[in-house]
Amino acid sequence: MNLPRLLLADDHTDTRNQLACLLEQEFDVIACVADGHELVRAAELLSPDVIVTDISMPRLDGIAAVAVIRRKDPTVRIVFVTIYDDPMVVERAFAVGAGGFVRKLAAGDELLPAVHRALGAEHDARMRNVERAITQAN
């Protein structure tokens, strides 16, 4: 089964590890990075299907990093996961191409569905076909 390739960025090690454990249930977490510069570099090298990123990170924040990434690859899907809920921050996130925005406090319930929504209908159909094949094999 080919899971969507996911790149994760968060500057807090414990949070990054917790998010990775959650995301690995349904995605191929191909790399985890700790700042915006690493995110830009990893996205360029690895060409993920989707990026899950924090906003407030050292050296380059998540929104600025995503703006750079989307100029090079406008097809990559983006989900922000953050402590922020300020409407101006949310607006900035969607302005650079976010397909989802999840508060960290709600990540346990909302992150997986947000990533699936960001990946869109093509991904949903592929997942249904995989589930159908698994059911038929059993």
C-alpha positions as CSV (number, residue, x, y, z in Angstrom):
1,M,0.0,0.0,0.0
2,N,1.4,3.4,-1.0
3,L,0.7,5.9,1.8
4,P,0.9,9.6,1.1
5,R,4.4,10.9,1.8
6,L,4.3,13.5,4.6
7,L,6.9,15.9,5.8
8,L,6.6,17.2,9.4
9,A,8.0,20.4,10.9
10,D,7.9,21.5,14.5
11,D,10.6,23.1,16.6
12,H,9.6,21.3,19.8
13,T,11.0,17.8,19.9
14,D,8.3,16.3,22.2
15,T,5.5,17.8,20.1
16,R,7.2,16.7,16.9
17,N,7.5,13.1,18.2
18,Q,3.9,13.0,19.3
19,L,2.7,14.4,16.0
20,A,4.8,11.9,14.1
21,C,3.4,9.0,16.1
22,L,-0.1,10.2,15.3
23,L,0.5,10.8,11.6
24,E,2.4,7.5,11.1
25,Q,-0.9,5.7,11.6
26,E,-2.1,6.8,8.2
27,F,0.8,8.4,6.4
28,D,4.4,7.7,5.4
29,V,6.2,10.3,7.5
30,I,9.3,10.7,5.3
31,A,11.1,13.3,7.5
32,C,10.8,15.4,10.6
33,V,12.5,18.8,10.8
34,A,12.9,21.5,13.4
35,D,12.9,24.8,11.6
36,G,11.7,26.6,8.5
37,H,15.0,26.4,6.7
38,E,15.2,22.7,7.2
39,L,11.6,22.5,6.0
40,V,12.4,24.2,2.7
41,R,15.4,22.1,2.1
42,A,13.6,18.8,3.0
43,A,10.6,19.7,0.8
44,E,12.9,20.4,-2.1
45,L,14.9,17.1,-1.7
46,L,12.0,14.8,-0.8
47,S,9.0,16.1,-2.8
48,P,6.3,15.2,-0.2
49,D,2.7,14.9,-1.0
50,V,1.7,16.9,2.1
51,I,3.5,19.0,4.6
52,V,2.3,19.4,8.2
53,T,4.1,22.4,9.8
54,D,4.1,24.6,12.9
55,I,4.0,28.3,12.3
56,S,6.3,29.7,15.0
57,M,9.8,28.1,14.4
58,P,13.3,29.5,14.6
59,R,15.3,30.9,11.6
60,L,12.2,30.9,9.3
61,D,8.6,30.7,10.4
62,G,6.3,28.1,8.9
63,I,4.2,30.6,6.8
64,A,7.4,32.0,5.2
65,A,8.8,28.6,4.6
66,V,5.5,27.4,2.9
67,A,5.6,30.5,0.7
68,V,9.0,29.6,-0.6
69,I,8.0,25.9,-1.0
70,R,4.8,26.7,-2.9
71,R,6.7,28.9,-5.4
72,K,8.8,25.9,-6.3
73,D,6.0,23.2,-6.0
74,P,2.5,24.7,-6.1
75,T,1.0,21.2,-5.9
76,V,2.2,20.2,-2.5
77,R,-0.6,20.2,0.1
78,I,-0.1,22.1,3.4
79,V,-1.6,21.7,6.9
80,F,-0.6,24.1,9.6
81,V,-0.7,22.8,13.2
82,T,-0.1,25.5,15.7
83,I,-1.0,27.1,19.1
84,Y,-2.3,30.2,17.3
85,D,-5.9,31.0,16.6
86,D,-5.6,34.7,15.8
87,P,-7.7,35.4,12.7
88,M,-4.9,37.3,11.1
89,V,-2.5,34.3,11.4
90,V,-5.2,32.0,10.0
91,E,-5.7,34.3,7.1
92,R,-1.9,34.5,6.4
93,A,-1.8,30.7,6.5
94,F,-4.5,30.3,3.9
95,A,-3.1,33.1,1.8
96,V,0.1,31.0,1.2
97,G,-1.9,27.9,0.3
98,A,-2.9,26.1,3.4
99,G,-5.3,23.3,2.9
100,G,-5.9,22.9,6.6
101,F,-5.3,24.7,9.9
102,V,-5.4,22.8,13.2
103,R,-4.8,24.0,16.7
104,K,-2.3,21.8,18.6
105,L,-4.7,21.3,21.5
106,A,-7.1,19.7,19.0
107,A,-4.5,17.7,17.0
108,G,-5.4,14.4,18.5
109,D,-8.9,14.6,17.0
110,E,-8.6,17.0,14.1
111,L,-5.2,16.5,12.5
112,L,-5.7,13.2,10.6
113,P,-9.0,14.4,9.0
114,A,-7.4,17.7,8.2
115,V,-4.6,16.1,6.3
116,H,-6.9,13.8,4.5
117,R,-9.1,16.8,3.4
118,A,-6.0,18.7,2.3
119,L,-5.0,15.7,0.1
120,G,-8.5,15.9,-1.5
121,A,-10.9,13.6,-3.3
122,E,-8.3,11.8,-5.4
123,H,-6.6,10.6,-2.1
124,D,-10.0,9.6,-0.6
125,A,-10.8,7.5,-3.6
126,R,-7.4,5.8,-3.4
127,M,-7.8,5.1,0.3
128,R,-11.3,3.5,-0.3
129,N,-9.8,1.3,-3.0
130,V,-7.0,0.2,-0.6
131,E,-9.6,-0.6,2.1
132,R,-11.7,-2.5,-0.4
133,A,-8.7,-4.6,-1.5
134,I,-7.8,-5.4,2.1
135,T,-11.4,-6.4,2.9
136,Q,-11.6,-8.6,-0.1
137,A,-8.2,-10.2,0.7
138,N,-9.5,-11.2,4.2
